[in-house]
Amino acid sequence: MRESTALNSKQGSVLGGILLIAGSCIGAGMLGLPILTGIAGFFPSLVMLLIAAFFMTTTALLLVEVTQRYSEKANYLTMMEKTLGPIGKILCWLFYLFVFYALLIAYIAASGNHVSSLLPLPASMGSLFFVLLFGGVVFFGTHFVDMTNRALMVGKIAAYLVVLTLGFIYIDPKLLMHSDPKYTLLSFPILIISFGFHNMIPVLSDYLGRDVKRMKQAILGGASFTFLIYLFWQIVALGTLPLEGAYGILASYKTGIDAAQALSALHTSSIGIFATLLAFFAILTSFLAQTLSLVHFLADGLKVRSGKKENLLLLLLTLMPPLFFAIVNPTIFYAALNFAGGFCAVVLFGLLPVLMVWKERKTKEATEYIVSGGTPLLMAILAIALFVLFYQTTQMSGLSIFPTVK
């Protein structure tokens, strides 16, 4: 046991795991949070933020329980196949593709809006300019993306801290008091995807030497850190953005504008400048990570080998479909995020982990670590997942029994 512990200690640190999780969560999706939560108001949405954090953290811990059953390095797709069989593999394939493509549609659409605000280009051409420019970064391979991403992460953190510092000066407490609880569910899908780091669990397991205790610490720490980042961002954004007006929350939602762009339009001071920088860094880091991930996912699934540079055909297959949708509908940002979170991520990172654990507990011997709560906890998580799927399905079909924003 001591030898095993010593070996694990040579692996990554818990702090590194926390930052890995937070880095996976905090991206361009954060820019849309204040708009979708602001319609209901800060305090009603705070309840949704807590529920989403609990839901996604619990399902991540369920995946930790599953990873113990495999001694070899298994990715998310392999775990699904070995646990739920061919059907699990097919579902994982489909919803992985849906998640990646939906997120890329959202990020490319958001990039178009920001580029058009800086250059004399329509939003659709802004998206094309963005993809041509930064798709080339991905083409040069993982190492080049990694080096670029590190620099961008420094910029993102710095811009975030400056926006928070300056933003507190402009906060109007009355804006934070706005409350319209009937729209509370509107923000839940984007909150789900904003805590989506579950595809990193196998990587985290390998990084931390399969040490369950440290994996739990990293997951709880990473989710808590992400929660705080979102909380402070919500306070500043919702405390400075009005509900009504040309660049208010309602108008921004209807035109597909994110919170950073709304802040830039409303505040010509330094907070607007740094909000634009934050948006640039957040969109670009998310775009690079998701594009590279999807290229590698397609390469793995289609058994295509790449050299130091990425396969050009796979890169085109990754970027052309979302670029098409972003050009056809430049205001698709929130619709794409809602689809990714309220449908794809709920199935992939919520429903399927519960089914995996349920089957494993009934058919195999108990593992060293079992998430406490037993069947009641699994039933509660399953109920949340099914409710969100029902809500999102009715919203997408136009037959929703829940209030919609007009």
C-alpha positions as CSV (number, residue, x, y, z in Angstrom):
1,M,0.0,0.0,0.0
2,R,2.8,2.4,0.8
3,E,4.5,1.6,-2.5
4,S,1.2,2.4,-4.3
5,T,0.8,5.6,-2.4
6,A,4.4,6.7,-3.2
7,L,3.7,5.9,-6.9
8,N,0.5,8.0,-6.9
9,S,2.3,10.9,-5.2
10,K,4.5,11.1,-8.3
11,Q,1.4,11.7,-10.4
12,G,-0.3,15.1,-10.7
13,S,-1.4,17.2,-7.7
14,V,-4.9,17.8,-6.4
15,L,-4.4,21.5,-7.2
16,G,-3.5,20.6,-10.7
17,G,-6.7,18.5,-10.9
18,I,-8.8,21.4,-9.5
19,L,-7.4,23.7,-12.2
20,L,-7.9,21.1,-14.9
21,I,-11.6,20.8,-14.0
22,A,-12.1,24.6,-13.6
23,G,-10.4,25.2,-16.9
24,S,-12.7,22.7,-18.6
25,C,-15.8,24.4,-17.2
26,I,-15.0,28.1,-17.4
27,G,-15.2,29.3,-21.0
28,A,-17.4,31.0,-23.5
29,G,-20.5,29.6,-21.9
30,M,-19.9,31.8,-19.0
31,L,-20.6,34.8,-21.2
32,G,-24.2,33.8,-21.8
33,L,-24.9,33.0,-18.1
34,P,-25.9,36.5,-16.9
35,I,-28.4,37.0,-19.8
36,L,-30.2,33.7,-19.3
37,T,-30.2,34.0,-15.5
38,G,-30.9,37.7,-15.5
39,I,-34.4,37.3,-17.0
40,A,-35.5,35.4,-13.8
41,G,-33.2,37.5,-11.6
42,F,-30.2,36.9,-9.5
43,F,-31.7,35.2,-6.5
44,P,-34.1,32.8,-8.3
45,S,-31.2,31.8,-10.6
46,L,-28.9,31.3,-7.6
47,V,-31.1,28.4,-6.6
48,M,-30.6,26.9,-10.1
49,L,-26.9,27.5,-9.9
50,L,-26.7,25.5,-6.7
51,I,-28.9,22.7,-8.1
52,A,-26.8,22.5,-11.3
53,A,-23.6,22.4,-9.3
54,F,-25.0,19.6,-7.1
55,F,-26.3,17.6,-10.0
56,M,-23.1,17.8,-12.1
57,T,-20.8,17.2,-9.2
58,T,-22.7,14.2,-8.0
59,T,-22.8,12.6,-11.5
60,A,-19.0,13.3,-11.8
61,L,-18.5,11.4,-8.5
62,L,-20.6,8.5,-9.9
63,L,-18.2,8.3,-12.8
64,V,-15.3,8.1,-10.3
65,E,-17.1,5.0,-8.9
66,V,-17.3,3.5,-12.4
67,T,-13.6,4.2,-13.3
68,Q,-12.5,2.0,-10.4
69,R,-13.7,-1.1,-12.3
70,Y,-11.2,-0.7,-15.1
71,S,-7.5,-1.2,-14.5
72,E,-6.5,-0.1,-18.0
73,K,-6.7,3.5,-19.2
74,A,-10.3,3.8,-20.5
75,N,-11.8,6.8,-22.1
76,Y,-15.4,7.9,-21.7
77,L,-16.5,6.0,-24.8
78,T,-14.9,2.8,-23.7
79,M,-16.5,3.0,-20.2
80,M,-19.9,3.5,-21.8
81,E,-19.4,0.5,-24.1
82,K,-18.2,-1.9,-21.4
83,T,-20.9,-0.9,-19.0
84,L,-24.0,-0.3,-21.2
85,G,-23.0,-2.4,-24.2
86,P,-23.3,-1.4,-27.9
87,I,-26.3,0.8,-27.2
88,G,-24.3,2.7,-24.7
89,K,-21.5,3.2,-27.2
90,I,-23.9,4.4,-29.9
91,L,-25.6,6.8,-27.5
92,C,-22.2,8.1,-26.3
93,W,-21.1,8.6,-29.9
94,L,-24.2,10.5,-30.9
95,F,-24.5,12.8,-27.9
96,Y,-20.7,13.5,-27.9
97,L,-21.0,14.7,-31.4
98,F,-24.2,16.7,-30.6
99,V,-22.5,18.4,-27.6
100,F,-19.3,19.3,-29.5
101,Y,-21.1,20.6,-32.6
102,A,-23.7,22.5,-30.6
103,L,-20.9,24.2,-28.5
104,L,-18.9,25.1,-31.6
105,I,-22.0,26.6,-33.2
106,A,-22.5,28.7,-30.1
107,Y,-18.9,29.8,-29.9
108,I,-18.6,30.6,-33.6
109,A,-21.8,32.6,-33.6
110,A,-20.6,34.5,-30.5
111,S,-17.3,35.2,-32.3
112,G,-19.1,36.6,-35.3
113,N,-21.0,39.1,-33.0
114,H,-17.7,40.3,-31.4
115,V,-15.8,40.5,-34.7
116,S,-18.6,42.5,-36.3
117,S,-18.4,45.0,-33.4
118,L,-14.7,45.6,-34.0
119,L,-14.5,45.3,-37.8
120,P,-16.9,46.6,-40.6
121,L,-18.2,43.1,-41.2
122,P,-21.7,41.5,-40.7
123,A,-21.8,38.9,-38.0
124,S,-21.9,36.0,-40.5
125,M,-18.7,37.2,-42.1
126,G,-17.2,37.8,-38.7
127,S,-17.7,34.1,-37.9
128,L,-16.1,33.1,-41.1
129,F,-13.1,35.4,-40.5
130,F,-12.7,33.9,-36.9
131,V,-12.8,30.3,-38.1
132,L,-10.4,30.8,-40.9
133,L,-7.9,32.6,-38.6
134,F,-8.1,30.4,-35.6
135,G,-8.9,27.1,-37.2
136,G,-5.4,27.4,-38.6
137,V,-4.1,27.3,-35.0
138,V,-5.7,23.9,-34.4
139,F,-4.3,22.6,-37.7
140,F,-0.7,23.0,-36.4
141,G,-1.4,20.4,-33.7
142,T,-1.8,19.8,-30.0
143,H,1.5,21.3,-28.9
144,F,0.8,24.6,-30.7
145,V,-2.7,24.8,-29.4
146,D,-1.4,24.1,-25.9
147,M,1.2,26.9,-26.0
148,T,-1.4,29.3,-27.5
149,N,-4.0,28.3,-24.9
150,R,-1.6,28.9,-22.0
151,A,-1.1,32.5,-23.1
152,L,-4.8,33.0,-23.6
153,M,-5.6,31.5,-20.2
154,V,-3.3,34.1,-18.5
155,G,-5.1,36.8,-20.5
156,K,-8.6,35.4,-19.6
157,I,-7.8,35.3,-15.8
158,A,-6.4,38.9,-15.9
159,A,-9.3,40.2,-17.8
160,Y,-11.8,38.5,-15.5
161,L,-10.2,40.0,-12.4
162,V,-10.1,43.5,-13.9
163,V,-13.8,43.2,-14.9
164,L,-14.7,42.1,-11.4
165,T,-12.7,44.9,-9.8
166,L,-14.0,47.7,-12.0
167,G,-17.5,46.2,-12.2
168,F,-18.1,46.4,-8.4
169,I,-18.0,50.2,-8.8
170,Y,-21.0,50.2,-11.2
171,I,-23.2,47.7,-9.3
172,D,-26.7,48.9,-8.6
173,P,-28.2,46.8,-5.8
174,K,-31.7,47.4,-7.2
175,L,-30.8,45.5,-10.4
176,L,-29.9,42.5,-8.2
177,M,-33.3,42.6,-6.5
178,H,-35.1,42.0,-9.8
179,S,-37.1,38.7,-9.5
180,D,-39.3,36.9,-12.0
181,P,-39.4,33.3,-10.7
182,K,-41.5,32.0,-13.6
183,Y,-38.5,32.1,-15.8
184,T,-36.2,30.3,-13.4
185,L,-35.9,27.1,-15.4
186,L,-34.7,29.1,-18.5
187,S,-31.1,29.2,-17.2
188,F,-30.8,25.5,-16.1
189,P,-29.6,24.1,-19.5
190,I,-26.7,26.5,-19.8
191,L,-25.8,26.0,-16.1
192,I,-25.6,22.2,-16.8
193,I,-23.2,22.7,-19.7
194,S,-21.2,25.3,-17.6
195,F,-20.3,22.5,-15.1
196,G,-19.6,19.9,-17.8
197,F,-16.2,18.4,-17.2
198,H,-17.2,14.8,-17.1
199,N,-15.3,13.8,-20.2
200,M,-12.2,14.7,-18.2
201,I,-12.8,12.1,-15.5
202,P,-10.7,9.3,-17.2
203,V,-7.9,11.9,-17.8
204,L,-8.2,13.0,-14.2
205,S,-8.0,9.4,-13.0
206,D,-4.8,8.8,-14.9
207,Y,-3.4,12.2,-13.9
208,L,-4.0,11.5,-10.2
209,G,-2.7,7.9,-10.3
210,R,-6.2,6.4,-9.8
211,D,-6.2,7.7,-6.2
212,V,-9.9,7.9,-5.4
213,K,-9.5,10.2,-2.4
214,R,-7.5,12.8,-4.4
215,M,-9.9,12.5,-7.3
216,K,-12.8,13.4,-5.0
217,Q,-10.9,16.3,-3.6
218,A,-10.1,17.6,-7.1
219,I,-13.7,17.2,-8.2
220,L,-15.2,18.9,-5.2
221,G,-12.5,21.6,-5.2
222,G,-12.9,22.2,-9.0
223,A,-16.6,22.4,-8.9
224,S,-16.6,24.7,-5.9
225,F,-14.0,27.0,-7.5
226,T,-16.1,27.1,-10.7
227,F,-19.2,27.9,-8.7
228,L,-17.4,30.9,-7.1
229,I,-16.1,32.2,-10.4
230,Y,-19.7,32.1,-11.8
231,L,-21.2,33.6,-8.7
232,F,-18.9,36.7,-8.7
233,W,-19.4,37.1,-12.5
234,Q,-23.2,36.9,-12.0
235,I,-23.1,39.6,-9.3
236,V,-21.1,42.0,-11.4
237,A,-23.0,41.4,-14.7
238,L,-26.5,41.3,-13.2
239,G,-25.7,44.3,-10.9
240,T,-24.7,46.4,-13.9
241,L,-26.9,45.2,-16.8
242,P,-30.5,46.6,-16.9
243,L,-33.4,44.3,-17.8
244,E,-34.8,46.7,-20.4
245,G,-33.2,48.8,-23.1
246,A,-31.2,48.4,-26.3
247,Y,-28.5,46.4,-24.7
248,G,-30.4,45.2,-21.7
249,I,-30.8,41.6,-20.7
250,L,-34.1,41.0,-22.7
251,A,-32.8,42.7,-25.8
252,S,-29.5,40.8,-25.6
253,Y,-31.3,37.5,-25.2
254,K,-33.4,38.1,-28.3
255,T,-30.5,39.2,-30.5
256,G,-28.0,36.6,-29.3
257,I,-25.7,39.0,-27.7
258,D,-23.6,37.8,-24.7
259,A,-23.1,39.6,-21.4
260,A,-19.6,40.8,-22.3
261,Q,-20.8,42.5,-25.5
262,A,-23.8,44.1,-23.6
263,L,-21.4,45.4,-20.9
264,S,-19.1,46.8,-23.7
265,A,-22.0,48.6,-25.3
266,L,-23.4,50.1,-22.1
267,H,-20.1,51.0,-20.5
268,T,-17.6,52.8,-22.8
269,S,-15.2,53.1,-19.9
270,S,-12.4,50.6,-19.1
271,I,-14.9,48.0,-17.9
272,G,-16.2,47.7,-21.5
273,I,-12.7,47.3,-22.9
274,F,-11.8,44.5,-20.5
275,A,-15.2,42.9,-20.9
276,T,-14.4,42.7,-24.6
277,L,-11.0,41.2,-23.8
278,L,-12.6,38.7,-21.5
279,A,-15.0,37.6,-24.2
280,F,-12.2,37.3,-26.7
281,F,-10.1,35.1,-24.4
282,A,-13.1,33.0,-23.3
283,I,-14.4,32.3,-26.8
284,L,-11.0,31.6,-28.2
285,T,-9.9,29.2,-25.4
286,S,-13.2,27.4,-25.6
287,F,-13.1,27.3,-29.4
288,L,-9.6,25.8,-29.5
289,A,-10.2,23.2,-26.8
290,Q,-13.5,22.0,-28.3
291,T,-12.2,22.0,-31.9
292,L,-9.1,20.0,-30.9
293,S,-11.2,17.6,-28.8
294,L,-13.7,17.0,-31.6
295,V,-10.9,16.4,-34.2
296,H,-9.3,13.8,-31.9
297,F,-12.7,12.2,-31.1
298,L,-13.4,11.8,-34.8
299,A,-9.8,10.6,-35.4
300,D,-10.2,8.0,-32.7
301,G,-13.7,6.9,-33.8
302,L,-12.8,6.8,-37.5
303,K,-9.3,5.3,-36.9
304,V,-7.5,8.1,-38.6
305,R,-3.9,8.8,-37.7
306,S,-2.5,12.3,-37.5
307,G,1.1,13.5,-37.4
308,K,2.4,16.7,-35.7
309,K,-0.3,18.6,-37.6
310,E,-3.9,17.7,-37.5
311,N,-5.7,15.9,-40.4
312,L,-7.1,18.7,-42.6
313,L,-10.1,16.7,-43.7
314,L,-11.1,16.0,-40.1
315,L,-10.5,19.7,-39.2
316,L,-12.9,20.7,-42.1
317,L,-15.4,18.0,-40.9
318,T,-15.2,19.6,-37.4
319,L,-15.6,23.2,-38.4
320,M,-17.7,23.4,-41.6
321,P,-21.0,22.2,-40.1
322,P,-21.1,24.6,-37.1
323,L,-19.8,27.4,-39.3
324,F,-22.7,26.8,-41.7
325,F,-25.3,27.1,-38.9
326,A,-23.6,30.2,-37.4
327,I,-23.6,31.9,-40.8
328,V,-27.2,31.0,-41.5
329,N,-28.4,32.1,-38.1
330,P,-26.0,34.6,-36.4
331,T,-28.3,34.8,-33.3
332,I,-28.2,31.1,-32.6
333,F,-25.8,31.5,-29.6
334,Y,-28.4,30.8,-26.8
335,A,-30.4,28.2,-28.8
336,A,-27.2,26.2,-29.3
337,L,-26.1,26.5,-25.7
338,N,-29.6,25.4,-24.5
339,F,-29.5,22.4,-26.8
340,A,-26.0,21.4,-25.7
341,G,-26.9,21.8,-22.0
342,G,-30.6,20.9,-21.7
343,F,-30.5,17.9,-24.0
344,C,-27.1,16.6,-24.9
345,A,-25.2,17.2,-21.7
346,V,-28.1,16.0,-19.5
347,V,-28.1,12.7,-21.3
348,L,-24.3,12.3,-21.7
349,F,-23.2,13.6,-18.3
350,G,-26.4,13.1,-16.2
351,L,-28.6,10.2,-17.3
352,L,-26.0,7.8,-18.6
353,P,-23.7,7.9,-15.6
354,V,-26.7,7.0,-13.3
355,L,-27.5,4.1,-15.6
356,M,-23.9,3.0,-15.6
357,V,-23.7,3.0,-11.8
358,W,-27.1,1.4,-11.4
359,K,-26.1,-1.6,-13.6
360,E,-22.6,-1.9,-12.1
361,R,-23.9,-2.0,-8.5
362,K,-26.5,-4.7,-9.4
363,T,-24.3,-7.0,-11.5
364,K,-20.8,-6.7,-9.9
365,E,-19.1,-6.7,-6.6
366,A,-18.8,-3.4,-4.6
367,T,-15.8,-1.2,-5.3
368,E,-13.6,0.6,-2.8
369,Y,-15.5,3.9,-3.3
370,I,-19.3,4.0,-3.6
371,V,-21.1,7.4,-3.7
372,S,-23.2,7.7,-0.6
373,G,-26.9,8.1,-0.8
374,G,-27.8,4.7,-2.4
375,T,-30.8,4.3,-4.6
376,P,-32.6,7.4,-3.3
377,L,-29.8,9.6,-4.6
378,L,-29.7,7.8,-8.0
379,M,-33.5,8.3,-8.2
380,A,-33.2,12.0,-7.4
381,I,-30.5,12.6,-10.0
382,L,-32.5,10.6,-12.5
383,A,-35.6,12.6,-11.8
384,I,-33.7,15.9,-12.3
385,A,-32.3,14.6,-15.6
386,L,-35.7,13.5,-16.9
387,F,-37.4,16.7,-15.9
388,V,-34.8,18.8,-17.7
389,L,-35.1,16.6,-20.8
390,F,-38.9,17.1,-20.6
391,Y,-38.5,20.8,-20.2
392,Q,-36.0,21.2,-23.0
393,T,-38.0,18.9,-25.4
394,T,-41.2,21.0,-24.9
395,Q,-39.2,24.2,-25.4
396,M,-37.7,23.0,-28.6
397,S,-41.0,21.7,-29.9
398,G,-42.8,25.0,-29.3
399,L,-45.4,23.2,-27.1
400,S,-43.9,24.2,-23.8
401,I,-46.3,24.3,-20.8
402,F,-43.6,26.6,-19.1
403,P,-43.5,30.4,-19.6
404,T,-41.4,31.6,-22.6
405,V,-39.8,34.9,-23.1
406,K,-41.7,37.0,-25.7
